[in-house]
Amino acid sequence: MSGSSSGGTPGRAMGRRALLLAGAASAAAAGAGSLASAEPAHARPGGPGAEWVGSWAGSPNAAPTAAVVHLENQTVRHVLRLSLGGSALRLRLTNEFGESAASIGEVRVARRAGTQGTAIVPATDRRVTFGGSGSVLIPAGAPAVSDPVDLALPGGADLVVSLYLPERTAATSLHAYALQKNAVAAGNVTGATTVTPTAEPQAVYLVSGVSVRAGRQASAIVALGDSITDGGKSTVGADLRWPDQLAARLRSSRPAADRAVVNAGISGNRLLHDPNPPAGDPAEAYALNFGPSALRRFDRDVLAQPAAAYVITLIGVNDLGHPGTVAPLSETVTAEQLIAGHGQLAARAHAAGLIAIGGTIMPFKDDTFGFWSQANGEKRNAVNDWIRTSGVYDAVIDFARVTADPADPDKLAAAYSSGDGLHPNDAGHTAMAAAVPLDLFR
């Protein structure tokens, strides 16, 4: 696997991958649950030493037609947990699934007051501009990146982002399952200390990223996955998803305290297929929330993250379980097709100079969604064996072994299950985050 490192020469990148693969081989031989160490990769190629680093993300999906929220003369206020702090920030707004231009009348950011609700600390309130203007018209199908905002925030801080929509606007670009109680309020109250909600959605509308000015040694780890990465059944408002908990570990780690963790999970996401519910199926009401396939969205959600240097993949369970439940049986996949898809994720990461780390697909026997069959279990095991042993990934995090029932490795351990046999609870997310060796990111 050739390709230049982000922040180094091709030879250095090959040396780093050799170290990772050697560690992977020895850990696999010992039956370890997670793997290896690496030299640092500080920034993406084309911008070595770049100081802007992705700190938060909500990968956008298209809103199902029947569930589109329209905003008019209203403010939508979001609470976003930053994984890495910095001396300034900038926003990425999204109208990437819009069919017409989105008019944003005003945007303001501030630090959240306390740990509940959407109230702000007034002294931290800042106006956000786009090319010097306080408003922005985002064309259909496009994002918009703000000017830098002078606001210093530490890692782990909650940023409040308030958008005012003066004209009737369809919020067709959103992150559907943000696991955070946000607020919609009447009028332009972007700068208000508190707002009176008319609705409290858990979705994030029209905002897809926050980057911070964090210094030349900082870089981002992108977690690419499905609902298990997106948060699934973890506690709303607690920021206990495994990427959140990994970020908290990194912030207290001297070797890797300048690594951000960007969550690029989308609930229901598949590696190989876009949403495609059968005609007349109830899933037609929500399937668009599953987002474009991981292969389709990889460039936008991984490679476009500022200073992305690592990607951790954890995806494939929905490719196994959706056909026959919320997708047609004609989309049934083989282990070989999933392996080929994972190979493409690693190849595209390497082509951009990123370190590619593979996560094994977690157990789901006796799940409540109807995903499990003996055939699907055998496919999962075949894909996981390939992830562990092929050497295509630079390192492996064996989430499957960490979360499995000791008496039946095809089942999620009861202590880690949310109750549905597929999604981890908060303790499961803690175990997953703990399984990631921080030495990978030194």
PyMOL commands that set and color helices and strands:
alter all, ss='L'
color gray80, all
select helices_A, chain A and resi 10-30+65-67+122-124+227-230+242-251+254-256+282-285+287-290+294-303+317-321+329-331+335-351+374-389+399-403+414-416+426-434+438-441
alter helices_A, ss='H'
color red, helices_A
select strands_A, chain A and resi 52-57+61-62+70-71+74-81+89-94+102-104+106-111+126-127+136-138+143-145+158-165+169-170+173-175+183-186+204-205+207-213+219-225+259-265+308-314+355-359+395-397+404-405+408-412
alter strands_A, ss='S'
color yellow, strands_A
deselect
rebuild
show_as cartoon
